[in-house]
Every structure is written in structure tokens, then in C-alpha cells.
């Protein structure tokens, strides 16, 4: 990777973000009221997370201690969450899936599953889509390959209803509860669960 001057004093942005974000989340200092460290916690074992295959490949070579912490966090999370790991899969190249043809969408999901299985030793239950971009074809591809859920923006929801009810509720403008899953029934008859992230909390943490 070439020198990226904007990442100074690090060589490149992978190094800088690993030091400022990924490493810190793998060993978060818990302090008491006096500012003393009372515990060190791997945040990844307690929250859903995803890393792209190409980033993990770089991290495996350049930051192997952080890489191992991420893999160990998924194993720890399985003990905490009744066998369900915190790590999500990701489409291989973080591409905008609805802009790809169906064949390429299958490739992205198949490669993403393969890489995830190789690193985490299990099949991914959920898969992150680049920019949460999705359409019906994308969701069909995920479901066809055994992906049980994905995460979308609350602004992508149009309407919802309780199972077995007839009346739909308007969800435009992010008017949807992010604390519960939603079942999406697809034209093929397959289903996939959708979670909607909490927009205000997400924005506050990220920016």
C-alpha cells in the first residue's frame, strides 16, 4: 500500500483506523469514578460487527494481535448469546448490490460466506450489505444462500404489520421500532429477517 500522507503519523489509513478504532474496541478500558482502570473489555464480544474480507486479510498480516482479538470475540459472544456469534458476514467487495447483475450478486455472497467460514469457523447467520443497499433480488440471493437476516436503515422501511394482521402501518420517515426483527416474505416464498438500525444512536456514535 502506498504512503497516504493524510493518515499521518501513520503510513496509511488502514494503520490509522486500526490504531484509533479497531484496536481500542478490542481492548476497551473500563474506568471507575476516579478514572482508574478496573477492567479491560473486548467490545466486539458484546455487539454485532462486520469486517470486509479484504480488510481482514490486511489485518491478518499487518495487525495479527487485533485480528486474533476479533476472532476470539466471536467465540466469546457465542457463549453469551446462546450459540449465536456477534460477527456478521459481508458481501465480498462491499459493492452496492442492487447495481450488480444477479450473477455478480451471487458471487459476492458466495465469496463472502466462504471467507467468513474460513476465518470464524462457522457459517454467517447475518450479512451486511454495503451502504445497506438492497432490493428484492438482493434479499432473494441472501435467502437462497442461507443468510437468515440483514440490517437496513430505518429510512428504507415503507410499511409494516403484525403477522396475521391485515392492516399495514406507515413506516416512512424512519417510523419503525429498531428493537425488534421483521420478517420479509419474498416472491420466491423464502423469508429473511430484517433489522433496522437505530438512526439517531448510530449517527451520534459515528459522527
N, CA, C and O of each residue as an XYZ file, in Angstrom:
828
protein
N       0.845     -1.193      0.000
C       0.000      0.000      0.000
C       0.881      1.245      0.000
O       1.862      1.319      0.740
N       0.526      2.223     -0.834
C       1.344      3.426     -0.937
C       1.197      4.298      0.315
O       0.234      4.165      1.069
N       2.154      5.177      0.515
C       2.106      6.123      1.622
C       0.915      7.067      1.433
O       0.749      7.655      0.364
N       0.091      7.207      2.469
C      -1.061      8.111      2.412
C      -0.817      9.240      3.423
O      -0.979      9.063      4.630
N      -0.427     10.387      2.901
C       0.009     11.487      3.759
C      -1.095     11.974      4.681
O      -0.809     12.458      5.776
N      -2.355     11.857      4.264
C      -3.460     12.336      5.097
C      -3.647     11.479      6.345
O      -4.358     11.875      7.269
N      -3.013     10.304      6.379
C      -3.117      9.410      7.537
C      -1.988      9.653      8.548
O      -1.896      8.941      9.548
N      -1.131     10.647      8.298
C      -0.002     10.961      9.192
C      -0.486     11.052     10.650
O      -1.548     11.625     10.890
N       0.244     10.514     11.616
C       1.620      9.992     11.539
C       1.713      8.528     11.139
O       2.789      7.939     11.239
N       0.612      7.921     10.687
C       0.640      6.528     10.264
C       0.965      6.451      8.770
O       0.867      7.442      8.046
N       1.344      5.278      8.335
C       1.697      5.081      6.937
C       0.489      5.203      6.020
O       0.586      5.776      4.935
N      -0.649      4.666      6.451
C      -1.852      4.666      5.618
C      -3.080      4.629      6.523
O      -2.964      4.498      7.741
N      -4.258      4.747      5.909
C      -5.496      4.824      6.693
C      -5.879      3.495      7.330
O      -6.530      3.484      8.374
N      -5.492      2.384      6.730
C      -5.724      1.102      7.407
C      -5.012      1.081      8.758
O      -5.591      0.673      9.765
N      -3.756      1.523      8.773
C      -2.995      1.552     10.025
C      -3.613      2.519     11.028
O      -3.731      2.204     12.212
N      -4.009      3.700     10.547
C      -4.541      4.704     11.460
C      -5.873      4.267     12.082
O      -6.063      4.384     13.293
N      -6.791      3.763     11.251
C      -8.092      3.356     11.783
C      -7.952      2.132     12.679
O      -8.680      1.994     13.663
N      -7.024      1.247     12.345
C      -6.788      0.091     13.212
C      -6.336      0.549     14.590
O      -6.802      0.031     15.604
N      -5.424      1.524     14.630
C      -4.917      2.027     15.912
C      -5.983      2.811     16.676
O      -6.103      2.671     17.893
N      -6.760      3.639     15.966
C      -7.695      4.549     16.632
C      -9.054      3.919     16.925
O      -9.770      4.389     17.809
N      -9.420      2.865     16.198
C     -10.766      2.302     16.344
C     -10.752      0.807     16.631
O     -11.205      0.371     17.689
N     -10.232      0.019     15.690
C     -10.327     -1.433     15.827
C      -9.589     -1.928     17.065
O     -10.113     -2.758     17.808
N      -8.382     -1.428     17.292
C      -7.608     -1.863     18.462
C      -8.281     -1.429     19.758
O      -8.336     -2.194     20.720
N      -8.784     -0.221     19.783
C      -9.410      0.297     21.009
C     -10.673     -0.468     21.366
O     -10.962     -0.672     22.546
N     -11.431     -0.895     20.356
C     -12.633     -1.667     20.642
C     -12.309     -3.099     21.061
O     -13.131     -3.760     21.696
N     -11.135     -3.573     20.714
C     -10.753     -4.928     21.123
C     -10.228     -4.963     22.550
O     -10.126     -6.033     23.149
N      -9.893     -3.793     23.101
C      -9.390     -3.727     24.486
C      -9.819     -2.398     25.096
O      -8.998     -1.510     25.323
N     -11.119     -2.277     25.356
C     -11.684     -1.037     25.882
C     -11.476     -0.939     27.390
O     -11.807     -1.864     28.132
N     -10.924      0.189     27.837
C     -10.646      0.391     29.256
C     -11.907      0.844     29.986
O     -12.530      1.834     29.603
N     -12.275      0.123     31.027
C     -13.418      0.484     31.858
C     -12.879      1.149     33.119
O     -12.084      0.563     33.854
N     -13.323      2.386     33.359
C     -12.805      3.155     34.491
C     -13.863      3.344     35.574
O     -15.065      3.328     35.307
N     -13.386      3.522     36.797
C     -14.295      3.857     37.895
C     -14.425      5.377     38.004
O     -13.917      6.111     37.157
N     -15.102      5.840     39.042
C     -15.334      7.271     39.207
C     -14.071      8.084     39.404
O     -14.078      9.302     39.223
N     -12.993      7.423     39.772
C     -11.713      8.117     39.986
C     -10.808      8.067     38.752
O      -9.664      8.520     38.789
N     -11.333      7.514     37.671
C     -10.539      7.433     36.454
C      -9.562      6.269     36.442
O      -8.686      6.202     35.579
N      -9.703      5.354     37.390
C      -8.821      4.189     37.453
C      -9.385      3.060     36.599
O     -10.597      2.847     36.568
N      -8.515      2.343     35.911
C      -8.941      1.224     35.068
C      -9.292      0.039     35.963
O      -8.455     -0.447     36.724
N     -10.533     -0.418     35.862
C     -10.978     -1.542     36.682
C     -11.216     -2.796     35.835
O     -11.354     -3.893     36.376
N     -11.263     -2.637     34.523
C     -11.455     -3.800     33.661
C     -11.064     -3.434     32.235
O     -11.076     -2.262     31.861
N     -10.721     -4.430     31.456
C     -10.453     -4.267     30.025
C     -11.376     -5.217     29.288
O     -11.403     -6.413     29.577
N     -12.129     -4.693     28.343
C     -13.220     -5.444     27.727
C     -13.087     -5.450     26.203
O     -12.729     -4.438     25.600
N     -13.374     -6.583     25.598
C     -13.408     -6.693     24.148
C     -14.835     -6.364     23.694
O     -15.729     -7.204     23.797
N     -15.042     -5.163     23.200
C     -16.386     -4.719     22.821
C     -17.019     -5.592     21.737
O     -18.242     -5.726     21.682
N     -16.192     -6.181     20.878
C     -16.732     -6.970     19.772
C     -17.512     -8.194     20.254
O     -18.355     -8.717     19.524
N     -17.239     -8.648     21.469
C     -17.949     -9.811     22.007
C     -19.349     -9.448     22.478
O     -20.125    -10.327     22.854
N     -19.683     -8.147     22.460
C     -20.957     -7.692     23.014
C     -21.829     -6.940     22.013
O     -22.898     -6.449     22.375
N     -21.395     -6.845     20.777
C     -22.183     -6.103     19.793
C     -22.047     -6.757     18.425
O     -21.050     -7.424     18.148
N     -23.038     -6.569     17.579
C     -22.936     -7.035     16.197
C     -21.859     -6.236     15.481
O     -21.763     -5.020     15.647
N     -21.046     -6.928     14.682
C     -19.991     -6.230     13.940
C     -19.696     -6.982     12.657
O     -19.998     -8.168     12.533
N     -19.107     -6.286     11.714
C     -18.658     -6.950     10.485
C     -17.375     -6.300      9.988
O     -17.159     -5.099     10.151
N     -16.540     -7.114      9.385
C     -15.324     -6.649      8.723
C     -15.300     -7.247      7.328
O     -15.634     -8.417      7.143
N     -14.910     -6.452      6.356
C     -14.809     -6.962      4.993
C     -13.647     -7.929      4.854
O     -12.639     -7.787      5.545
N     -13.774     -8.926      3.957
C     -12.704     -9.900      3.756
C     -11.356     -9.279      3.401
O     -10.322     -9.753      3.873
N     -11.345     -8.229      2.580
C     -10.066     -7.635      2.183
C      -9.402     -6.919      3.355
O      -8.177     -6.931      3.468
N     -10.198     -6.293      4.231
C      -9.628     -5.656      5.426
C      -9.085     -6.714      6.378
O      -8.000     -6.546      6.934
N      -9.822     -7.795      6.570
C      -9.340     -8.852      7.462
C      -8.069     -9.493      6.919
O      -7.196     -9.882      7.695
N      -7.953     -9.607      5.607
C      -6.723    -10.153      5.012
C      -5.537     -9.251      5.329
O      -4.459     -9.731      5.680
N      -5.744     -7.926      5.203
C      -4.681     -6.974      5.554
C      -4.347     -7.068      7.042
O      -3.176     -7.093      7.420
N      -5.385     -7.119      7.886
C      -5.184     -7.136      9.329
C      -4.470     -8.414      9.780
O      -3.642     -8.381     10.690
N      -4.790     -9.517      9.149
C      -4.144    -10.786      9.492
C      -2.630    -10.691      9.328
O      -1.879    -11.300     10.089
N      -2.185     -9.922      8.328
C      -0.753     -9.792      8.053
C      -0.120     -8.636      8.825
O       1.012     -8.754      9.295
N      -0.838     -7.523      8.960
C      -0.241     -6.302      9.499
C      -0.570     -6.038     10.970
O       0.175     -5.330     11.647
N      -1.672     -6.594     11.473
C      -2.064     -6.387     12.876
C      -2.615     -7.700     13.423
O      -3.781     -7.765     13.812
N      -1.790     -8.744     13.457
C      -2.294    -10.084     13.816
C      -2.875    -10.177     15.219
O      -3.764    -10.994     15.461
N      -2.386     -9.347     16.162
C      -2.943     -9.393     17.517
C      -4.382     -8.893     17.532
O      -5.232     -9.471     18.209
N      -4.661     -7.825     16.791
C      -6.026     -7.299     16.708
C      -6.918     -8.284     15.952
O      -8.065     -8.516     16.333
N      -6.386     -8.847     14.897
C      -7.114     -9.843     14.110
C      -7.554    -11.010     14.997
O      -8.706    -11.439     14.930
N      -6.649    -11.518     15.820
C      -6.981    -12.634     16.709
C      -8.019    -12.219     17.753
O      -8.880    -13.016     18.126
N      -7.936    -10.974     18.223
C      -8.916    -10.481     19.203
C     -10.322    -10.483     18.616
O     -11.294    -10.771     19.315
N     -10.426    -10.163     17.336
C     -11.725    -10.133     16.663
C     -12.283    -11.554     16.520
O     -13.469    -11.784     16.758
N     -11.437    -12.493     16.135
C     -11.879    -13.879     16.014
C     -12.288    -14.442     17.380
O     -13.292    -15.146     17.491
N     -11.511    -14.130     18.408
C     -11.820    -14.615     19.758
C     -13.112    -13.995     20.290
O     -13.857    -14.644     21.025
N     -13.376    -12.746     19.920
C     -14.605    -12.081     20.366
C     -15.832    -12.813     19.855
O     -16.824    -12.935     20.574
N     -15.779    -13.306     18.615
C     -16.927    -14.026     18.081
C     -17.166    -15.306     18.867
O     -18.315    -15.653     19.141
N     -16.108    -16.009     19.232
C     -16.257    -17.232     20.036
C     -16.815    -16.903     21.420
O     -17.668    -17.625     21.936
N     -16.333    -15.815     22.018
C     -16.839    -15.388     23.325
C     -18.316    -15.016     23.238
O     -19.095    -15.330     24.138
N     -18.696    -14.353     22.161
C     -20.087    -13.912     22.010
C     -21.029    -15.097     21.879
O     -22.180    -15.015     22.306
N     -20.568    -16.192     21.302
C     -21.419    -17.370     21.161
C     -21.805    -17.946     22.523
O     -22.906    -18.472     22.689
N     -20.902    -17.847     23.489
C     -21.213    -18.282     24.849
C     -22.235    -17.345     25.487
O     -23.097    -17.787     26.247
N     -22.138    -16.049     25.178
C     -23.027    -15.056     25.777
C     -24.406    -15.057     25.133
O     -25.403    -14.795     25.807
N     -24.478    -15.350     23.835
C     -25.728    -15.222     23.091
C     -26.280    -16.573     22.624
O     -26.742    -16.695     21.490
N     -26.233    -17.570     23.482
C     -26.879    -18.869     23.232
C     -26.436    -19.511     21.917
O     -27.249    -20.092     21.198
N     -25.143    -19.404     21.609
C     -24.605    -20.044     20.421
C     -24.561    -19.163     19.187
O     -24.006    -19.566     18.165
N     -25.133    -17.967     19.260
C     -25.131    -17.046     18.119
C     -23.933    -16.105     18.216
O     -23.762    -15.415     19.221
N     -23.112    -16.078     17.182
C     -21.934    -15.219     17.195
C     -22.267    -13.778     16.866
O     -23.250    -13.498     16.180
N     -21.441    -12.863     17.361
C     -21.660    -11.436     17.128
C     -21.233    -10.999     15.735
O     -21.720     -9.990     15.225
N     -20.328    -11.750     15.114
C     -19.815    -11.356     13.802
C     -20.844    -11.608     12.704
O     -21.505    -12.646     12.683
N     -20.969    -10.651     11.797
C     -21.798    -10.788     10.605
C     -20.889    -10.971      9.401
O     -19.764    -10.472      9.378
N     -21.386    -11.692      8.398
C     -20.678    -11.755      7.140
C     -20.840    -10.446      6.380
O     -21.585     -9.559      6.797
N     -20.139    -10.338      5.268
C     -20.261     -9.152      4.425
C     -20.088     -9.566      2.973
O     -19.286    -10.448      2.668
N     -20.834     -8.937      2.078
C     -20.595     -9.211      0.660
C     -19.128     -8.876      0.362
O     -18.581     -7.918      0.908
N     -18.509     -9.659     -0.492
C     -17.050     -9.718     -0.565
C     -16.365     -8.374     -0.793
O     -15.402     -8.047     -0.099
N     -16.841     -7.605     -1.741
C     -16.158     -6.352     -2.092
C     -16.857     -5.088     -1.621
O     -16.529     -3.995     -2.083
N     -17.819     -5.219     -0.706
C     -18.548     -4.045     -0.208
C     -19.191     -3.273     -1.356
O     -19.299     -2.048     -1.303
N     -19.615     -3.987     -2.386
C     -20.225     -3.337     -3.543
C     -21.679     -2.945     -3.242
O     -22.287     -3.446     -2.296
N     -22.218     -2.044     -4.064
C     -23.625     -1.671     -3.960
C     -24.424     -2.735     -4.710
O     -24.497     -2.718     -5.939
N     -25.011     -3.643     -3.969
C     -25.568     -4.859     -4.565
C     -26.647     -4.620     -5.629
O     -26.608     -5.284     -6.665
N     -27.611     -3.704     -5.430
C     -28.636     -3.533     -6.461
C     -28.088     -3.040     -7.804
O     -28.774     -3.143     -8.821
N     -26.868     -2.509     -7.823
C     -26.272     -2.051     -9.077
C     -25.599     -3.184     -9.843
O     -25.216     -3.008    -11.000
N     -25.452     -4.352     -9.204
C     -24.813     -5.505     -9.842
C     -25.859     -6.407    -10.471
O     -27.014     -6.431    -10.045
N     -25.440     -7.154    -11.497
C     -26.371     -8.139    -12.054
C     -26.496     -9.315    -11.086
O     -25.714     -9.440    -10.144
N     -27.477    -10.165    -11.326
C     -27.775    -11.234    -10.363
C     -26.609    -12.208    -10.215
O     -26.346    -12.694     -9.115
N     -25.917    -12.494    -11.297
C     -24.779    -13.416    -11.226
C     -23.689    -12.859    -10.310
O     -23.126    -13.587     -9.491
N     -23.399    -11.578    -10.451
C     -22.376    -10.967     -9.601
C     -22.830    -10.895     -8.148
O     -22.013    -11.013     -7.234
N     -24.127    -10.703     -7.933
C     -24.625    -10.704     -6.559
C     -24.408    -12.068     -5.910
O     -23.993    -12.144     -4.754
N     -24.686    -13.138     -6.641
C     -24.434    -14.482     -6.116
C     -22.941    -14.647     -5.785
O     -22.587    -15.195     -4.741
N     -22.086    -14.175     -6.674
C     -20.637    -14.288     -6.454
C     -20.226    -13.573     -5.178
O     -19.460    -14.114     -4.381
N     -20.730    -12.361     -4.980
C     -20.378    -11.584     -3.800
C     -20.792    -12.294     -2.510
O     -20.048    -12.291     -1.529
N     -21.969    -12.895     -2.515
C     -22.464    -13.584     -1.317
C     -21.698    -14.892     -1.098
O     -21.293    -15.190      0.025
N     -21.501    -15.665     -2.156
C     -20.788    -16.942     -2.036
C     -19.364    -16.714     -1.533
O     -18.909    -17.407     -0.624
N     -18.664    -15.750     -2.116
C     -17.290    -15.464     -1.677
C     -17.267    -14.933     -0.252
O     -16.379    -15.272      0.530
N     -18.262    -14.085      0.089
C     -18.324    -13.549      1.452
C     -18.541    -14.645      2.476
O     -17.926    -14.625      3.543
N     -19.414    -15.610      2.167
C     -19.661    -16.742      3.065
C     -18.408    -17.594      3.201
O     -18.049    -18.001      4.306
N     -17.740    -17.867      2.083
C     -16.531    -18.702      2.104
C     -15.447    -18.076      2.983
O     -14.834    -18.762      3.801
N     -15.215    -16.778      2.811
C     -14.177    -16.115      3.593
C     -14.540    -16.092      5.074
O     -13.682    -16.301      5.931
N     -15.800    -15.841      5.368
C     -16.261    -15.815      6.762
C     -16.062    -17.177      7.414
O     -15.555    -17.271      8.531
N     -16.463    -18.229      6.709
C     -16.338    -19.582      7.241
C     -14.864    -19.929      7.497
O     -14.536    -20.563      8.500
N     -13.991    -19.514      6.592
C     -12.563    -19.797      6.732
C     -11.972    -19.120      7.971
O     -11.096    -19.678      8.632
N     -12.460    -17.907      8.282
C     -11.885    -17.144      9.395
C     -12.564    -17.461     10.732
O     -11.886    -17.658     11.740
N     -13.878    -17.509     10.741
C     -14.607    -17.645     12.010
C     -15.014    -19.081     12.328
O     -15.496    -19.362     13.425
N     -14.821    -19.989     11.371
C     -15.089    -21.393     11.629
C     -16.563    -21.747     11.720
O     -16.914    -22.772     12.304
N     -17.424    -20.928     11.160
C     -18.858    -21.198     11.155
C     -19.490    -20.457      9.985
O     -18.860    -19.592      9.376
N     -20.729    -20.797      9.676
C     -21.451    -20.070      8.632
C     -22.026    -18.782      9.213
O     -22.458    -18.775     10.366
N     -22.043    -17.706      8.454
C     -22.653    -16.467      8.955
C     -24.172    -16.585      8.985
O     -24.780    -17.097      8.045
N     -24.778    -16.111     10.063
C     -26.245    -16.073     10.119
C     -26.767    -14.797      9.462
O     -27.801    -14.808      8.795
N     -26.038    -13.697      9.660
C     -26.420    -12.424      9.061
C     -25.355    -11.948      8.102
O     -24.208    -12.391      8.172
N     -25.724    -11.045      7.202
C     -24.756    -10.489      6.252
C     -25.029     -9.007      6.063
O     -26.162     -8.583      5.834
N     -23.942     -8.222      6.166
C     -24.012     -6.777      5.971
C     -23.921     -6.460      4.491
O     -23.098     -7.031      3.776
N     -24.764     -5.550      4.033
C     -24.755     -5.078      2.654
C     -24.142     -3.691      2.608
O     -24.467     -2.841      3.437
N     -23.260     -3.452      1.649
C     -22.624     -2.152      1.519
C     -23.642     -1.025      1.469
O     -24.542     -1.040      0.629
N     -23.509     -0.040      2.366
C     -24.417      1.104      2.473
C     -25.860      0.669      2.749
O     -26.786      1.445      2.517
N     -26.061     -0.533      3.229
C     -27.371     -1.184      3.443
C     -28.229     -1.175      2.165
O     -29.456     -1.245      2.235
N     -27.577     -1.089      1.011
C     -28.316     -1.034     -0.258
C     -28.898     -2.405     -0.585
O     -28.177     -3.401     -0.629
N     -30.205     -2.444     -0.812
C     -30.878     -3.713     -1.083
C     -32.078     -3.502     -1.990
O     -32.703     -2.442     -1.995
N     -32.377     -4.525     -2.746
C     -33.644     -4.598     -3.455
C     -34.143     -6.046     -3.333
O     -33.513     -6.860     -2.657
N     -35.254     -6.366     -3.974
C     -35.831     -7.705     -3.822
C     -34.854     -8.786     -4.285
O     -34.721     -9.821     -3.631
N     -34.169     -8.553     -5.409
C     -33.213     -9.535     -5.918
C     -32.107     -9.792     -4.903
O     -31.725    -10.939     -4.672
N     -31.597     -8.733     -4.304
C     -30.538     -8.868     -3.305
C     -30.993     -9.730     -2.135
O     -30.270    -10.628     -1.704
N     -32.189     -9.459     -1.621
C     -32.706    -10.231     -0.493
C     -32.950    -11.689     -0.888
O     -32.729    -12.595     -0.084
N     -33.398    -11.914     -2.105
C     -33.587    -13.283     -2.587
C     -32.253    -14.037     -2.628
O     -32.181    -15.205     -2.245
N     -31.210    -13.366     -3.090
C     -29.886    -14.001     -3.169
C     -29.389    -14.365     -1.768
O     -28.877    -15.463     -1.552
N     -29.543    -13.441     -0.826
C     -29.122    -13.734      0.547
C     -29.865    -14.959      1.090
O     -29.251    -15.878      1.633
N     -31.188    -14.957      0.937
C     -32.002    -16.050      1.476
C     -31.674    -17.377      0.795
O     -31.651    -18.422      1.447
N     -31.420    -17.339     -0.511
C     -31.095    -18.566     -1.243
C     -29.834    -19.235     -0.702
O     -29.705    -20.459     -0.738
N     -28.905    -18.420     -0.199
C     -27.640    -18.956      0.317
C     -27.652    -19.140      1.830
O     -26.598    -19.276      2.452
N     -28.834    -19.144      2.415
C     -28.954    -19.491      3.824
C     -28.732    -18.362      4.803
O     -28.639    -18.602      6.007
N     -28.643    -17.125      4.313
C     -28.489    -15.982      5.219
C     -29.838    -15.711      5.875
O     -30.855    -15.585      5.194
N     -29.838    -15.625      7.189
C     -31.095    -15.518      7.931
C     -31.558    -14.074      8.132
O     -32.754    -13.819      8.272
N     -30.606    -13.123      8.145
C     -31.026    -11.731      8.373
C     -30.013    -10.758      7.791
O     -28.860    -11.109      7.541
N     -30.464     -9.537      7.584
C     -29.584     -8.431      7.245
C     -30.073     -7.195      7.990
O     -31.133     -7.209      8.616
N     -29.293     -6.137      7.914
C     -29.592     -4.894      8.633
C     -29.801     -3.780      7.611
O     -29.005     -3.615      6.686
N     -30.876     -3.021      7.786
C     -31.184     -1.923      6.878
C     -31.334     -0.622      7.655
O     -31.421     -0.615      8.883
N     -31.361      0.467      6.914
C     -31.644      1.776      7.502
C     -33.145      1.886      7.766
O     -33.944      1.391      6.971
N     -33.540      2.523      8.867
C     -34.978      2.699      9.106
C     -35.652      3.521      8.018
O     -36.870      3.449      7.851
N     -34.876      4.300      7.280
C     -35.450      5.102      6.196
C     -35.756      4.251      4.958
O     -36.346      4.745      3.997
N     -35.359      2.982      4.981
C     -35.681      2.076      3.878
C     -37.019      1.369      4.090
O     -37.515      0.691      3.190
N     -37.595      1.527      5.270
C     -38.877      0.861      5.557
C     -40.035      1.706      5.026
O     -40.070      2.920      5.225
N     -40.977      1.057      4.352
C     -42.150      1.751      3.836
C     -43.383      1.483      4.699
O     -44.123      2.407      5.035
N     -43.600      0.218      5.054
C     -44.756     -0.125      5.873
C     -44.492     -1.461      6.563
O     -43.615     -2.222      6.154
N     -45.261     -1.733      7.609
C     -45.122     -2.983      8.347
C     -46.474     -3.346      8.952
O     -47.368     -2.508      9.066
N     -46.602     -4.601      9.332
C     -47.803     -5.060     10.032
C     -47.426     -6.274     10.879
O     -46.422     -6.938     10.619
N     -48.229     -6.550     11.875
C     -48.031     -7.748     12.675
C     -48.421     -8.963     11.845
O     -49.298     -8.892     10.984
N     -47.752    -10.081     12.122
C     -48.068    -11.321     11.417
C     -49.540    -11.685     11.654
O     -50.039    -11.634     12.778
N     -50.210    -12.049     10.572
C     -51.625    -12.451     10.578
C     -52.588    -11.261     10.666
O     -53.803    -11.459     10.691
N     -52.069    -10.040     10.712
C     -52.955     -8.868     10.647
C     -53.040     -8.379      9.209
O     -52.128     -8.618      8.418
N     -54.119     -7.701      8.866
C     -54.325     -7.225      7.503
C     -53.907     -5.770      7.313
O     -53.481     -5.378      6.227
N     -54.031     -4.969      8.375
C     -53.772     -3.535      8.251
C     -52.283     -3.237      8.343
O     -51.586     -3.725      9.233
N     -51.814     -2.422      7.402
C     -50.408     -2.020      7.370
C     -50.246     -0.684      8.095
O     -51.158      0.142      8.106
N     -49.076     -0.484      8.700
C     -48.735      0.766      9.366
C     -47.667      1.500      8.549
O     -46.718      0.887      8.059
N     -47.829      2.789      8.412
C     -46.882      3.595      7.655
C     -45.547      3.693      8.400
O     -45.515      4.031      9.583
N     -44.446      3.396      7.702
C     -43.124      3.445      8.323
C     -42.211      4.482      7.674
O     -41.041      4.584      8.043
N     -42.726      5.254      6.713
C     -41.877      6.230      6.036
C     -41.367      7.271      7.027
O     -42.037      7.605      8.004
N     -40.161      7.777      6.752
C     -39.555      8.739      7.665
C     -38.982      8.080      8.910
O     -38.882      8.716      9.959
N     -38.602      6.798      8.801
C     -37.968      6.039      9.895
C     -38.910      5.783     11.064
O     -38.467      5.663     12.206
N     -40.214      5.698     10.781
C     -41.183      5.419     11.854
C     -41.337      3.913     12.040
O     -42.388      3.337     11.759
N     -40.259      3.291     12.524
C     -40.275      1.849     12.750
C     -39.420      1.534     13.970
O     -38.378      2.153     14.185
N     -39.862      0.577     14.758
C     -39.184      0.226     16.007
C     -37.906     -0.564     15.690
O     -37.993     -1.661     15.139
N     -36.720     -0.030     16.026
C     -35.477     -0.751     15.716
C     -35.144     -1.851     16.715
O     -34.135     -2.537     16.552
N     -35.955     -2.035     17.731
C     -35.650     -3.017     18.779
C     -36.217     -4.400     18.479
O     -36.091     -5.305     19.304
N     -36.840     -4.581     17.313
C     -37.434     -5.886     17.012
C     -37.126     -6.269     15.572
O     -36.896     -5.398     14.733
N     -37.119     -7.572     15.277
C     -36.901     -8.014     13.895
C     -38.203     -8.014     13.106
O     -39.289     -8.045     13.684
N     -38.087     -7.978     11.801
C     -39.247     -8.002     10.913
C     -39.038     -9.092      9.865
O     -37.951     -9.223      9.303
N     -40.076     -9.862      9.611
C     -39.982    -10.933      8.626
C     -40.403    -10.414      7.259
O     -41.500     -9.880      7.095
N     -39.529    -10.574      6.296
C     -39.812    -10.171      4.921
C     -40.081    -11.431      4.100
O     -39.201    -12.275      3.936
N     -41.302    -11.547      3.587
C     -41.653    -12.682      2.735
C     -41.371    -12.299      1.287
O     -41.887    -11.297      0.793
N     -40.555    -13.095      0.614
C     -40.072    -12.775     -0.728
C     -40.926    -13.458     -1.795
O     -41.643    -14.413     -1.496
N     -40.855    -12.978     -3.032
C     -41.665    -13.571     -4.107
C     -41.449    -15.070     -4.285
O     -42.368    -15.782     -4.693
N     -40.244    -15.559     -3.984
C     -39.942    -16.986     -4.138
C     -40.618    -17.837     -3.074
O     -40.678    -19.059     -3.206
N     -41.131    -17.201     -2.016
C     -41.687    -17.932     -0.887
C     -40.700    -18.036      0.268
O     -41.079    -18.396      1.382
N     -39.417    -17.718     -0.001
C     -38.442    -17.689      1.076
C     -38.698    -16.480      1.971
O     -39.389    -15.538      1.583
N     -38.135    -16.524      3.163
C     -38.241    -15.385      4.070
C     -36.843    -15.002      4.564
O     -35.928    -15.825      4.586
N     -36.703    -13.751      4.954
C     -35.471    -13.267      5.568
C     -35.866    -12.256      6.635
O     -36.803    -11.481      6.443
N     -35.165    -12.261      7.741
C     -35.443    -11.299      8.808
C     -34.699     -9.999      8.530
O     -33.558    -10.009      8.067
N     -35.353     -8.893      8.816
C     -34.756     -7.570      8.653
C     -34.688     -6.881     10.012
O     -35.663     -6.853     10.763
N     -33.522     -6.332     10.308
C     -33.369     -5.461     11.464
C     -33.107     -4.057     10.931
O     -32.416     -3.890      9.927
N     -33.654     -3.054     11.600
C     -33.417     -1.654     11.224
C     -32.604     -1.004     12.327
O     -32.996     -1.020     13.494
N     -31.467     -0.430     11.950
C     -30.621      0.172     12.986
C     -31.264      1.439     13.549
O     -32.096      2.072     12.900
N     -30.864      1.788     14.757
C     -31.378      2.985     15.438
C     -30.632      4.195     14.879
O     -29.472      4.421     15.223
N     -31.283      4.963     14.031
C     -30.610      6.033     13.294
C     -29.982      7.102     14.193
O     -28.803      7.407     14.008
N     -30.708      7.692     15.162
C     -30.091      8.728     15.997
C     -28.874      8.224     16.780
O     -27.855      8.910     16.857
N     -28.982      7.030     17.358
C     -27.861      6.472     18.110
C     -26.685      6.189     17.199
O     -25.540      6.490     17.538
N     -26.967      5.608     16.037
C     -25.906      5.282     15.076
C     -25.169      6.537     14.625
O     -23.938      6.561     14.589
N     -25.917      7.574     14.285
C     -25.296      8.823     13.839
C     -24.466      9.463     14.961
O     -23.384      9.996     14.715
N     -24.977      9.405     16.172
C     -24.272     10.029     17.289
C     -22.939      9.338     17.568
O     -21.937      9.995     17.851
N     -22.937      8.004     17.486
C     -21.708      7.262     17.730
C     -20.709      7.462     16.588
O     -19.512      7.628     16.824
N     -21.203      7.443     15.358
C     -20.303      7.513     14.202
C     -19.721      8.895     13.976
O     -18.574      9.030     13.548
N     -20.507      9.917     14.261
C     -20.048     11.258     13.877
C     -20.038     12.261     15.024
O     -19.673     13.420     14.826
